[in-house]
Amino acid sequence: MDTGCVELLLRDGRKISIDCTGVEDALDVTMAQRSELDYLIYNDPLAYAELILNDESEEYPRSAVGG
């Protein structure tokens, strides 16, 4: 089921759930940049989580789509 979240289970048993829709709504991104983020959600969720948790989300979409 698609929940719109990326969920992580950490080694110590804690769980983190990232609300992808909320994150993307908070970012000032174009539709093309949002598509790049969506690609990560479905194809490389760990990279998406690292991007968001390391606060690199502002730089990634612009560099990924040449902006």
VOLOMAR-256821 format. One line per field, with one value per atom (N, C-alpha, C): residue in one letter; atom name; x, z negated, y negated. Coordinates in Angstrom, 2 decimals, decimal comma, padded with zeros to 5 digits. Each point is the difference from the previous one (the first is absolute). Example, Ala and Ser with C-alpha at 12.3 -4.5 7.8 and 13.67 -1.06 7.14 Angstrom:
VOLOMAR-256821
res = a  a  a  s  s  s
atom = N  CA  C  N  CA  C
x = 013,19  -000,89  000,90  -000,35  000,82  -000,77
z = -007,80  000,00  000,00  000,72  -000,06  -000,73
y = 005,69  -001,19  -001,20  -001,05  -001,19  -001,09
***
This chain:
VOLOMAR-256821
res = m  m  m  d  d  d  t  t  t  g  g  g  c  c  c  v  v  v  e  e  e  l  l  l  l  l  l  l  l  l  r  r  r  d  d  d  g  g  g  r  r  r  k  k  k  i  i  i  s  s  s  i  i  i  d  d  d  c  c  c  t  t  t  g  g  g  v  v  v  e  e  e  d  d  d  a  a  a  l  l  l  d  d  d  v  v  v  t  t  t  m  m  m  a  a  a  q  q  q  r  r  r  s  s  s  e  e  e  l  l  l  d  d  d  y  y  y  l  l  l  i  i  i  y  y  y  n  n  n  d  d  d  p  p  p  l  l  l  a  a  a  y  y  y  a  a  a  e  e  e  l  l  l  i  i  i  l  l  l  n  n  n  d  d  d  e  e  e  s  s  s  e  e  e  e  e  e  y  y  y  p  p  p  r  r  r  s  s  s  a  a  a  v  v  v  g  g  g  g  g  g
atom = N  CA  C  N  CA  C  N  CA  C  N  CA  C  N  CA  C  N  CA  C  N  CA  C  N  CA  C  N  CA  C  N  CA  C  N  CA  C  N  CA  C  N  CA  C  N  CA  C  N  CA  C  N  CA  C  N  CA  C  N  CA  C  N  CA  C  N  CA  C  N  CA  C  N  CA  C  N  CA  C  N  CA  C  N  CA  C  N  CA  C  N  CA  C  N  CA  C  N  CA  C  N  CA  C  N  CA  C  N  CA  C  N  CA  C  N  CA  C  N  CA  C  N  CA  C  N  CA  C  N  CA  C  N  CA  C  N  CA  C  N  CA  C  N  CA  C  N  CA  C  N  CA  C  N  CA  C  N  CA  C  N  CA  C  N  CA  C  N  CA  C  N  CA  C  N  CA  C  N  CA  C  N  CA  C  N  CA  C  N  CA  C  N  CA  C  N  CA  C  N  CA  C  N  CA  C  N  CA  C  N  CA  C  N  CA  C  N  CA  C  N  CA  C  N  CA  C  N  CA  C  N  CA  C
x = 000,84  -000,84  000,89  -000,36  000,75  -000,52  000,86  -000,39  000,50  000,83  000,59  001,13  000,49  001,07  001,16  001,19  001,16  000,23  -000,01  000,15  001,33  000,69  001,30  -000,05  000,65  000,17  001,48  000,32  001,39  000,51  001,29  000,61  -000,43  -000,23  -000,38  -001,50  -000,71  -001,42  -000,94  000,54  -000,86  -000,47  -001,16  -000,57  -000,13  000,30  -000,17  -000,90  -000,99  -000,89  000,08  000,39  000,11  -001,24  -000,76  -001,18  000,48  000,11  000,57  -000,82  -001,31  -000,85  000,25  000,08  000,27  001,35  001,01  001,34  000,00  -000,59  000,01  -000,83  -001,09  -000,80  000,78  000,87  000,79  001,16  000,42  001,11  -000,52  000,83  -000,34  000,59  -000,74  000,50  -000,99  000,52  -000,84  -000,56  -000,88  -000,55  001,11  000,95  001,10  000,86  000,25  000,79  -000,76  -001,30  -000,83  000,03  000,03  000,09  001,30  001,08  001,29  -000,09  -000,61  -000,16  -000,91  -001,08  -000,90  000,71  000,89  000,78  000,78  000,63  000,76  -000,90  -001,17  -000,92  -000,28  -000,26  -000,39  001,16  001,13  001,11  001,21  000,14  001,12  -000,41  -000,94  -000,52  001,07  001,05  001,07  000,71  000,26  000,63  -000,92  -001,31  -000,95  000,06  -000,02  000,05  001,29  001,13  001,28  -000,02  -000,56  -000,09  -000,79  -001,14  -000,86  000,61  000,46  000,54  001,31  000,77  001,26  -000,22  -001,27  -000,37  000,65  000,07  000,56  -001,10  -001,24  -001,13  -000,10  000,49  -000,06  000,96  001,15  001,00  -000,28  -000,48  -000,11  -000,85  -001,24  -000,81  000,56  000,54  000,53  001,19  000,87  001,16  -000,39  -001,01  -000,40  -000,65  -000,67  -000,68  000,68  001,20  000,79  -000,40  -000,72  -000,46  000,86
z = 000,00  000,00  000,00  000,79  000,08  -001,07  -000,98  -001,10  000,18  001,02  000,19  -000,97  -000,61  -000,99  000,35  -000,40  000,02  -001,45  -000,28  -001,36  -000,17  -001,09  -000,29  -001,33  -000,06  -001,26  -000,33  -001,08  -000,40  -000,74  -000,07  -000,65  -001,45  -000,68  -001,42  -000,19  001,10  -000,08  000,17  000,00  000,20  001,45  000,19  001,34  000,31  001,24  000,48  001,22  000,03  001,15  000,55  001,25  000,65  000,87  -000,31  000,79  001,27  001,08  001,25  000,57  -000,09  000,51  -000,78  -001,31  -000,84  000,28  000,18  000,30  001,33  001,02  001,32  000,04  -000,77  -000,07  -000,67  -000,94  -000,72  000,85  001,00  000,85  001,15  000,44  001,15  001,24  000,55  001,14  001,15  001,20  001,20  000,14  000,95  000,26  000,43  000,80  000,44  -001,19  -000,91  -001,19  -000,90  -000,11  -000,80  000,60  001,33  000,66  -000,35  -000,10  -000,39  -001,42  -000,90  -001,37  -000,03  000,77  000,07  000,52  000,96  000,52  -001,14  -000,84  -001,13  -000,97  -000,26  -000,95  000,41  001,27  000,47  000,41  000,38  000,51  -000,92  -000,89  -000,93  -001,28  -000,76  -001,19  -001,04  -000,09  -000,95  000,39  001,29  000,47  -000,28  000,19  -000,30  -001,48  -000,86  -001,44  -000,40  000,55  -000,31  000,45  001,15  000,55  -000,95  -000,45  -000,87  -001,39  -000,56  -001,37  -000,10  001,09  000,00  000,47  000,16  000,38  001,31  000,96  001,31  001,05  -000,46  000,93  000,84  -000,49  000,78  001,19  -000,17  001,07  001,01  -000,44  000,89  001,25  -000,15  001,22  001,01  -000,46  000,93  000,76  -000,69  000,69  000,87  -000,42  000,74  001,34  000,04  001,23  000,68  -000,45  000,66  -000,34  -001,14  -000,34  -000,98
y = 001,17  -001,17  -001,24  -001,00  -001,25  -000,94  -000,29  -000,88  -001,42  -000,23  -001,31  -000,27  001,07  -000,13  000,93  -000,43  000,88  000,39  001,28  000,48  000,71  -000,35  000,58  000,73  001,13  000,71  -000,05  -000,70  -000,17  001,22  000,14  001,18  000,16  -001,12  000,08  000,24  000,24  000,32  -001,18  -001,19  -001,17  -000,06  -000,60  -000,16  -001,48  -000,35  -001,36  000,07  -000,86  -000,09  -001,42  -000,13  -001,31  -000,20  -001,04  -000,35  -000,70  000,74  -000,52  -001,15  000,10  -001,07  -001,28  000,12  -001,17  -000,62  000,85  -000,49  -000,74  000,60  -000,62  -001,28  -000,04  -001,22  -001,13  000,34  -001,01  -000,53  000,76  -000,42  -000,86  -000,92  -000,84  000,67  000,98  000,76  -000,06  000,17  000,05  001,42  000,17  001,34  000,96  -000,48  000,86  000,43  -000,92  000,34  000,96  -000,21  000,90  001,41  000,08  001,30  000,71  -000,76  000,59  000,56  -000,75  000,48  001,23  -000,03  001,15  001,24  -000,19  001,12  000,66  -000,81  000,55  000,75  -000,56  000,64  001,44  000,21  001,33  000,89  -000,59  000,79  000,07  -000,98  000,00  -000,73  000,59  -000,68  -000,33  000,81  -000,31  -001,29  -000,19  -001,25  -001,19  000,18  -001,07  -000,35  001,01  -000,24  -000,71  000,45  -000,65  -001,46  -000,25  -001,35  -000,91  000,48  -000,80  -000,13  001,10  -000,03  -000,77  -000,05  -000,76  -001,43  -000,39  -001,37  -000,44  000,92  -000,31  -000,12  -000,02  000,01  -001,26  -001,12  -001,23  000,05  000,65  000,05  001,10  001,14  001,16  -000,24  -000,41  -000,09  -000,99  -001,10  -001,00  000,55  000,73  000,55  001,19  000,74  001,19  -000,35  -001,13  -000,37  -001,18  -000,32  -001,03  -001,42  -000,17  -001,34  -000,72
***
